[in-house]
């Protein structure tokens, strides 16, 4: 017996009903007064939306995804955190056996690795979006000022920290004078929904201008306090040779050959892995050379240096967030550029990070002018790893960016 009028039945249910009428379902006129034929109704199992289990009692439609194997989880983690893993791996290998690292230093492998890093940076640099950052030119200029002018003076305060070995603090002070990271700042900006064009513009221009400002900042904030005469002119030439020229080579190759550009864009993860491996070569070599001295340092000293690196990053973050809050209230006509979330996120994330490859090039050029190179590099490697742990700092920085 049917208790609902057919017009009240949902179309999805009607589609799932198959009517089977018994033979002679339409009797002759003489038999019109006979009882209606039996109506057989079959309902197809209804599957819930979005892959949920069927509301009926059978197991059809229940397709629970099996748990991912441990190897797949480990592989995904390694892919998303390859750079910090490569840096840590290089340091561990150097501490276990310094012989290969010392041999690599003998053949100046670190110079070629730095050159290769910036060739890859030029190959992967897409500048077609830079024009989109013109709208946010006040935030762009503020970002450059923060990276190259406002944050380097923090090196003076880091240098005043009494610590043993003193190279740990000197290395972190040098880290303050560096331009922003080459790639992670843009990546983090994309993750939190910031303006990637603004982030890219600040990254490219600050690293180009850093070739000029880094020697000057080191001479003013570190060399003067340490009583060291910094060869500014020689350092400038070295940065041009090892940073600017390979960057231009990579960029020219990308712009003059569409095939190269398409190949690089289609294999960006592979180039990122190659860049991380090249970057890990330098701390591997420096730690190998300084292994005996490093092992003589107490574990507590390493822990304190890592904590100072974290505090340094938080100080940069707090400084830029405070400056942005103040400027965002200075509205003139309409809404201030500094108050727009996408620009604010790009500004704070990019302006609050420092790059490791430029620091390594500087340490290589200075030799032992500021102390043992291995001691100078290790705390900066830890600070860079701290910046590379994407998820932790995206959450922390997003909480300060009104997300």
Secondary structure, 3 states (H helix, E strand, C coil): CCCCCHHHCCHHHHHCEEEEECCCCCCCHHHCCCCCCCEEEEECCCCCHHHCCCCCCCCCCCCCCCCCCHHHHHHHHHHHCHHHHHHHHHHHHHHHCCHHHHHHHHCCHHHHHHHHHHHHHHHCCCCCCHHHHHHHHHHHHHHHHHHHHHCCCHHHHHHCCCCCCHHHHHHHHHHHCCCCCCCHHHHHHHHCCCCHHHHHHHHHHHHHHHHHHHHHHHHHHHHHHHCCCCCHHHHHHHHHHHHHHHHHHHHHHHHHCHHHHHHHHHCHHHHHHHHHHHHHHHHHHHHHHCHHHHHCCCHHHHHHHHHHHHHHHHHHHHHHHHHHHHHHCCCCCCCCHHHCHHHHHHHHHHHCCCCHHHHHHHHHHHCCCCCCHHHHHHHHHHHHHHHHCHHHHHHHHHHCCCC
